[in-house]
C-alpha cells in the first residue's frame, strides 16, 4: 500500500510539472496579437480551461498523497543500524594511576 501511494505521488509530481510547463504565461496573448500563431490545438478558447482544471485535479491528488505519506511515515517503526543490546558497555573503566597515587 505504501509503495502504491509513493508511485501515485511521483506520477502526480511529474504530471504537475509537465502541465505547468504546457500552460502559456500571462504575456502569451500579447504575442498572438502581433501575428503569433494561435493556439488551436485545444480549441478557440485555448488550453486555459482544460489545463487549469487538470492542474487543480492533480494538485488535489498530490496533496492527498502527501498527507497520506506523512501519516504513514509517522506510524512506521523506525529502525536503527546500531542495536542497543548488541555491544555491551563496560561500566567500570580501569583506573589509571595518577601522580598522587604513585607517591
Buried (B, 14 or more C-beta within 10 A) or exposed (E): EEEEBBEBBEBBBEBBEEBEEEBBEEEEEEEEEEEEEEBEEEEEEBBEEEBEEBBEEBBEBBEBBBEBBEEEEEEEEEEEEEEEEEEEEEEEEEEEEEEEEEE
